[in-house]
Amino acid sequence: MKTGVAFAVVALGLPFVLDDTRMSIYVLMGLAVLAVTGVSLLMGYAGQVSLGQAAFYAVGAYTAAIPAVHGWPPVIGLVLAPLVAAGAAAGLGALLLRLRGHYLAFATLALQLIILSVAAEIDVFGGAIGLQGIPLLGVGSFELTAPREYAWLTWTLVAVVLLLTANIVSSRPGRALRALAGSEQVAAASGIPVIRYKVTVFALSAAYAGLAGGIYAFFLGYIAPGSFTIAMSVEWVVMAVFGGLGTRWGPVVGTVSVTLVVQVLNDLSTRPGAPSYAPTVLGYAAYAVLLIGVLLFLPSGVVPALSSVFRRRPDGGHGGDGPVRMIREWRPSKSRATTPP
């Protein structure tokens, strides 16, 4: 509770002290937290590797922007963004999630390339040029005009998504997900509907990205296929792994830490005398070093490592006894119905 209150105070108080440039970074950081929360849920609890999270970020952005450009109230597009992203993920996930490991990772990577290629060829999406003139987000005569207002909206939604995720994980389906991450075969043998749970969490992860993409479209006022790169999906995976997969605060810690490191390197690389390619090279180098470093020295991520220091026990996403304990918790007692959810 104390951690949540401190997070709310800091997150909602920072817009009062940041200038417009840093405010834009702060808004984009919050949108990244939304997407990374989905990655952490998918990889940390369901054990599914996705390199295509930015595809659903794009789906949400286009879903929100297209109705608004054609005169619909922007809030309708924002509501549709996570729903359409989740629906697309559910339909595609029923096919893709039969794959495992690196096969699934490459399939989600290909999915993003396909979606962006299709968007670049269809006029309603603006083609390769993209959609311009996206109106400001608002309801009726009220509009969000300042970056500070978008920051408050974004970080309020971050808090809602984190709370929702925590409740899902602590529920009976959440324990089934953790069992599934440990061993699909054991989970299936215990009566857990593996494919249904995998598709559900894949859709929920996409909904988080779609919601973030919708806000992104209204905040920038312009989107194009080039706005949603493969590098973006990889960055989010690095952030999720760095913070700690399957942890409550891992997406926040990972996203904020990695973003700050990259911003410092960008500042150094753009100073007089630095070569023109320095920002790109240092950015990729930062992601590589952080990912390798955390895998070598903190394999569970920063949040579980800090938790083990302060609580003198590991606090990872799967618990100490692995999938067997999670299956025991998931399975109903003899006095309850024995049919799986």
Secondary structure, DSSP 8 states (H G I E B T S, - for coil): -HHHHHHHHHHHHGGGT--HHHHHHHHHHHHHHHHHHHHHHHHHTS----S-HHHHHHHHHHHHHHHHHTT--HHHHHHHHHHHHHHHHHHHHHHHTTS-HHHHHHHHHHHHHHHHHHHHH-GGGTTTT-B------EETTEE--SHHHHHHHHHHHHHHHHHHHHHHHHSHHHHHHHHHHH-HHHHHHTT--HHHHHHHHHHHHHHHHHHHHHHHHHHHS-B-GGGS-HHHHHHHHHHHHHH-TT-SSHHHHHHHHHHHHHHHHHHHHTSTT--TTHHHHHHHHHHHHHHHHHHHH-TT-HHHHHHHHHHSS---SS-SSHHHHHHHHHS--TTS--S--
